[in-house]
Amino acid sequence: MSSILSVTKLTKKFPGKPPMTAVDEISFDLKKGEILGLLGPNGAGKTTTIHMLLGTLTYTSGNIVYFGKDFQKNRSDVLQNVVFASTYVNLPWKLTVEQNLEVFGRIYGLSGPEIKKRRLPLLERFGIADKLKSTVTQLSAGQLTRLILVKAFLVRPLIALLDEPTASLDPDMAKEVCSFLLEQREKEGTSMLFTSHKMDEVAELCDRILFLQSGKIIADDVPENLVKTISHSRLELVILEGMEKAIALAQEKKISFKSDHRLIELEMEDAWIAPFLIELAKANIHYTMIRINQPTLEDYFLKMVKK
């Protein structure tokens, strides 16, 4: 797949004594049809990066190239094919849903008939077709988020920058949005830069993940490979008899654990699980439930944040 967005040594420094570096020489590519996750703790530089990609924040140094064109020299042309959707951005609150879509569609060069033809399937997909005449102030937070997504995909963008697009949605609608995004990638070839604190969504959607920390990219890989860097699994046991002995054994083996009443959760390498269970049996420690949880992207995120 060819790259339709290339970022080279992008840097943003804010004035101060000394200057504060929010984004520090990051480089990455976004390929056609790729969904690229942008992860990191609060303050890592994710939002700053997105605003530089939109041109709403000037960068200190580096280069952004969309579709083979220098962004600084071709901003208006480039942004005709790029959209931004965020739970945290408001729409003109006095306008109706219909008027918001009309204005946005016109900005992107759509005719009135085109807007009407495209909006209905999207409004129906996100369950707000009956809100066409409602003003933004009459929408719930979840309905507003859905409208923001309708607005973004109304114009069939080549690139969508999505900042936590499911943050205010209930679980069922969040799943619907994820399904929709995958469909857009398959049917339209839309490329997406996706931020979220919901690691299950990131794992489902993203082909590749960039992890930002203190303004730097410290990891760039597919989700499966990132998870493989977590060597420990979680072993959960419900102890029927001998919890104190189980805790003592975990401490003796220097195994990290948490206990609550009869439940104990231990973190250990897969190779240690069978020998540990044998040690429990030798010590006459009886348990009724066993569950082994493999590492997840959530575990990876927590590990990186703690570094």
N, C-alpha and C positions, 0 to 999 in steps of 0.2 A: 504493500500500500504506500502511496506517495504522501508526503507531508503537505498539509494545507496551512499549517501554522508552525512557524519556526521561531523560537525564542532563544536569543544568544546573550549570555552574560548580563541579563536584565538586573538592574540595580536601582533601588530607591532609597535615598537618604533624606531624612527630614532635618531641618535646621536645628541647631542646638550647640551647646558647648559641653562635650563634643557632639557632632552630628549623630543622629540615631539612624542606624542602618536597618530598615524594615525588610528589605529584600536584597540579598547579597549574591550577585552574579549567578543567577539561576539560568540554566539552559535546558530546553526540552523541545520536542516536536509533537504535534498532534497530527495523526494520519487520517486520511479520508475514511469515514465510517467508524472511527475509533471512539470509544467512551473512555476518557482518561480521568481517573480519580485524583483529586487534590486534597490530601489529608494533612492534618497537623493540629497541635493544640491551639487554643486561643492565643492570638498574638504571634503566630508563626509566620505570618505574611501572606496568607491565602487571599484575604479580601483585598489587600494592597495589590497583589498580583492581578487579580481580576479587573480592578479598576484601571490598571495600566494597560491591560489588554483591550479595554473598552475605550481608552483615550480620555477617560474622565479624571485621570491622574497622570501628570507628566513623570517620566522616569529620568533618573539622574544619568544613567549610562546604559549601554547595551543596545539591542536591536530587536524589533518585532517585525516579522514578515508574514503576511497573510496572502495565500494564493500567489506566491512569488512576487508580491508587491510590498515595498517598504511602507509600514503603517503610518509613519510620520508624514510621508509625502502623499499618501493616498487614503487618508482617514475616511473621508465621506464615501468614497467608492467602495472601500473595504466593508464598512459598516452596513451597507445595503444587503450583505449576506451573512451578517452576524447579529445574534440577538442575545439578550440577557434576561434571565428570569430569577427572581429571588423572593423568598417569603418576606424579606425585610424591606422591600421597596413598595411604596404606595403608588396608586394610580390617581388621576384627577378625580377627586371625591364627589364633585358636583355633577359629573357626567354619568350617563347610564352605561350599562354594559355595552349596549349597541353602539353608543357614541364613542366609547373608548376604543372599541375594535375598528370603527370607521376611521378614527383619527390615525391610529397606529398603522392600519393597512395602507392608508393614503401616503403616509410618510415613506413607506417601503414601495410605493409605486403601484399598488393594486387599485383596480377600478372598483366602483361601487358594486356592480354585479359579481365580480370576483370575490369580494369580501363576503357578500351574502352567501355565495355558493360554498365557500370554504368554512365559514364560521359554524354552520349548523352541525355538521358531523362532530366537530370538536366540542361544542357546547353540550351536545347530547352525550358524548363520550365521558365528559366530566360532570354530568348531572346538573348542569345549570342552564339548560335551554329555556327554562321557564323564567329566568331572571333577566331576559333581554332588556326589559324596560325599567329594571331596578337601577337605582343609583349605587355607586360604590359604597356609600354610607349605609345602605340597606343590606349589604352582604355580610355574612359571618366571616371570620378569619379564614376558615377553610375554603369558603366559596371564593374569597378574594384571591387566595393562592391558586385555585383552579383557573380563575379568569386570567391571572398573570401567565399561566402556562398556555392557555388558549391564545392569548395575545402573541406570545412568542412564536408558537408553531403555526399561526395563521399565515405567516409569510413564507413558510417552507425554507427555513434558513439552511445554509451550508454548515454553519457552526453555531451551536447553542452553548452559552456560558451559564451554567445552572448552579446557583448558590443556595444549597439546602432547600430544594424545591418541594420537599414533602414535610417540612418541619411542623406545619400546623394542621396536617391532615390526619384523619382517623386511619387505623391500620388497613381497612378495606380499600379506601381511596388511595392510600399510599402505594398499595400493591398494584392498583389500576394504573397509577402514574408510571410505575416502574415498567409494567407491561407495555404501556404506550411508548415510552422512551426506547425500549428495545425494538418495537415495531418501526419507529421512525428511523432508527439506524438501518434496519433491514430493508424497508421499502424506499426510503428517501436518500439513504446514504449519509444521513446527518452525523456530523462529528460533534462530540460534546465534551466539555470540561465540567466535571461534576464534583461539588463539595457536599459533604454530609457528615453528621455525627452518628448516623445509623449505619453501623458497620455491616449489618446483614444486607442492606441495600447496596452498599459499595461493592461487597463481594459478589452480589448477583449481577450488577450492571457493568462493572468496570473491567475493561480488557487489561488495563495497566494502571498502576498507582504511583503517584509522586508523593513522597512524605516530606513535608517542610518542617524544619525546626530552626528557630532563631534566624529566619530569613534564608536558610540554605536548604537545598534539596539533599537529604541524607539517604534517601532510598528511591529507586526507580525500577520497578519490576512488576511482574504479573502477581495477582493476589496470592495464588497458590505458593509461589516461591517465597513471598514474604512470610506467610504462615509457617513455612518449613523452618524458618530461623528460630521458631519457638520450640525448644527441645523437650519441654515438659508437658505432660498430660495431667488432667485432674482426675484423681480417684476418689469417688464418693462412697462411703460406707455407712450403713445404719448399724450401730453397735448394740447388740442385745445384752452383752455382758462383758465387762472388762474395759470400759472407756479409759480409765486412768492408766491401765497398762498399755493401751493403744497409743495414748498420748506420749507416754514415757518411751515407747519404742520409736515413735516418730522423732522425738527429741534426740534419742541415742543415735539414730541414723542420719540426723541433721536434715530431716525432710520438712519443708515448709508445710504448715497445716493450719486449718481453722476448724474449731469444734463448736457445736451448739447442741446442748442436751445429748441426744444419742447419735447425732449426725457428725461425721468427721470428713473433712475434705482435704486431701493431700495433693501436693504438686510434686511430681517426680518424672524422671525419664521413663519411657515405655519399658526399657529393659529392666527397670527396678521393680515393676509392678508384681510380677509373679513371685520373685524372692520375698517381697514384703508380705504378700498374702500367706506364704509358707511360714514366715516368722510369726504371723498372727495365729496361725493354727497351732504352732509349737507352744505358744504362750496361752493356749486355751481361750483366746479372744473370739467370741462368736458374733457374727453379723448376719443380717437378714437381707440386705440389699447391697448390690454392688453396681456402680455405674462408672464407666471410663469415658471422660469427655476429652475429645481431641482438641488441640489448639485451634483457635479461630482468629479471624482478622481483628476482632475485639481484643483478644489477648495480645496480638502484635501491637495494636495501637497503644494499649496501656503500658506495654514494655517500653516502647519508644518514648512515650511521654515522661516516664520515670527516669529516663537517662539523664 
